[in-house]
Amino acid sequence: MASAELAEKLHRRLLRDGSTSEPPPGDSLAPEEDTEPAGSDSSLLDPDEDRSAVSSAADPELSAKLSRRQDINTGAARPRLAQVFNPYTEFKEFTRRQIKDMERMFRLYDSGKDGYIDLMELKLMMEKLGAPQTHLGLKNMIKEVDEDFDGKLSFREFLLIFHKAAAGELEEDSGLMALAKLSEIDVALEGVKGAKNFFEAKAQALSCASKFEAEIKAEQDERKREEEERKHRRAAFRELKSAFSQ
């Protein structure tokens, strides 16, 4: 029914434009008056309106992702504001010290100090680690954890590398696995030794709450000890100074 009606409409339009003088198939009467309002030619529709019409029929979240991907491909995407997140609550499988080690490494190779590791900075990192990659290899490394499709690594995406490595979600010969192994950051890759589930193994070892409390207390004790040592050094210096001034 729909295709026959469409063919009839197209034939009437051809008659109106003078492209043909034959009546539409099965219609022995004079052609009906075109009921389409003036200016409704589909070729004159605005592309944005067309995309909006298609998007409204799709799932809103999927539509938004497809729309942003199209904007990225055409260079019309607006940069997204960096989302603030808490790595200690989001990546509970790592200790505070491990996350701090990863943060130090991230800042070391973020030579632009913009909060991201771009393609060239990743290239330098892999060279320093002794596992240089091709241009395509570097792009694939970023692509595997690039959640916002901006072509560079945020700190959260950088943590995802170690998260995937520890959970066994990376190919053994992939560039990201080489980065995780050569970074000299202990993410308990050896500690799980054949455990079927990394997170179950970590949960059995120690609960996250008690683990963080113990680490925070250890850091506080270390700061107190360093402060006491500084006080003793200052006192010893004053005694030495007074002895020479006599």
N, C-alpha and C positions, 0 to 999 in steps of 0.2 A: 504493500500500500504506500509506504513512505517513498520508495524508489520511483513508483509510477507517478506519484504527485510531484516529485522533484523533476522528473523528466518532462512533465507537462508544463511546469513553471519555466524551465529552461527553454522549451519550444516557444512558449508565448513571448519570452524575452527576445528570442531571435526574430520572431515575427514583428515585434515592436521596433527592433533595430533595423529591420529590412534585410536581414541576412538570409531569410528563407521565406517562401510564399506558401509552403505546404501547411495544411492544418495539422495539429497534433494527432498522433495515432489514435484511432478510435473515436475521434471527435469530428463529426460531420457538420456540426454547427459552427457558427462564427466564433472565433477565439474569444474567450472570456476576457473581460477587462482586468488588467493586472491589478491585483488587490494589494500588492506590496507598497508600503508608503515610500514616497520619494526620498531619495538619499539613503535607502537601506541596502544599497549594493554592498555585499560582503567584502569586496575588494577595497572599499573605502573605510573599513573598520580600523580603528586605531589598534596597533599591535599590543599596547599595554592593556586595552580593554579585552582583547582576545585572550591574552594570557590570564587576565583576572577571571574571565568566565570559565576557563579550563581549571584554574586553581580552586575556584569555589566548589567544584564538584568533587575534588580530591580531599584526602585526609588533610586537615589543617597543618599538622606538624610536618608531614611529608611534603606538602605543597610549599611550606616555608623553606625547607631544606633545598628543594629543587630550584626554587626561585633564587635563593642565595648562590647556589652553585652556578646558575646561569649568569648572575651578576658578576661573580668572580671571573668567569670565562670571558666576559665582555669588558672587564676592567671597571665596572660601575659599582662594585661592592664597597660599602663604607666599612672602614676598619672597626672591629668590635673592641669595646673597652675590656681590658684585662679583668677577669673575675678574680676576686679575692677568695682564697680557699685556705683551709687549715690542713697542711700536709700530715700533721700528727694524727688527726682524726680520720682523714680520708685514706691514708696509707698505713693502716694499723699494723700491718705485718712487719713494718720496719721499726727499729728503735730510734730514739731521738738522735743518738750519736750517728747512726747510719744516714738519717735524713740530713743532718748537718754536714756530713761528709759530702753527700751528693750536692748540697747547696753550694759548698765551697768550690767543688769541681765545676758546677754550672757557672758560677760567677767568674771563675778563672778563665773560661773559654768564651764568656760573653764579653768580648773585647769592645763592642760598641756600647756596653753598659745601658742597653735599652730593655733589659729583661727578657731577651730572646737570643737563641743561638740560630743564626741563619745558615745558609748553605756553605758559605765560605768559612764561617767560624767552625762549622761541623767538619769541614775538610781539614782545617788545621788541627782540630782535636784528634781526628783519626790518624793523621800523620804523626802527631806527638805520641800517640799510644802505640805506634808501630803497626797499624793496620790500615794503610791508605786505601781509599775507595775511588772508584771511577765516578764521574759526574752523575751518571745514571744511578749508580749504587747509592750515592749520597741522597739523591732525590727519593729513591725508594725507602731509604731509612727514615726520612722525615715523614713520608706519606703513611708509613705504617702506624705512626702514633699521632699524626697531625689531625686533631679532632675538629679544628675550626677552619681547615683548608687555607691557612695563610702562608704556607710554604716555609715555616720556621718553627722552632721548638720553644714553647714556653716552659717554665720550671715544672708545671704540672705534667706536661707531655714528656719532659725529661725523666721525671719520676716513673712515668708509665713504662719506660724502657726497662728499668730495674724490676718493676712490678711484674711485667710479662716474663722477664728472664727468670725470676725466682719462682714463678708459677708454671714454668715449662711451656710457655706459649710462643717461644721464638724458635726459629730454625737454627740448628746447631752451627751452620756455616753462614748465618746471616750477619750483616754488618752490625746490627743492633746487639746481637749476642757477643760479637767481638768487643764492642764498646763496653758492655757490662762486665765481661771477664777481665779485660785489660785495665779497667779503671782503678783497680786496687781498692775498691770499696767492698767491704764484706757484707753481702746481702744474704748470707746463710745459704748460698748455693750448695756448699759442701755439707752443711749441717743437716739438710733434709735427707740426703743419701738414699734415694730410692723410695722415699715416702710417696704414696699415691696422691696425696693431696697436701700441697705446701701449707695451706692455711690450717689444716687439721694438725699438722706437725707443730706449727708455731703455737697453736692454742693449747696443745698438750704440754708444751715446755713451760709456758708462763702466761698468765692472763695479762691483757694489755694494760689494765688499770694499775696493777701492782708493779708491773714492769716500768711504767712511766714514773710512778711515784719513787721507785728506787733510784732511777736515773736522775731525777730532779734533785733528790736528796744528795746523791753523790756529787752532782755539779755544785750544789750549795756548799757542801763540805770542802770541796776542792778550792772554791773561791775563798772560804774562810782561812784555809791553810795558807794560801798564797798571800792573803792580807797579813796574817801573823808573821810570815817570813819577811815581808817588807818592813813591818814594824821592828823586828829584831835587827834587820840590816841597818835601818835608820838609827836605832839606838846604839849599835856598835860603832857606826860612823861618828856619832856625836861624842862618844867616849874617846875614840881615837883622836878626834879633833881637839878635844879639851886637853888631852895628854900632851899634844904637841904645842899647845898654846901656853902651857905653864912655863 
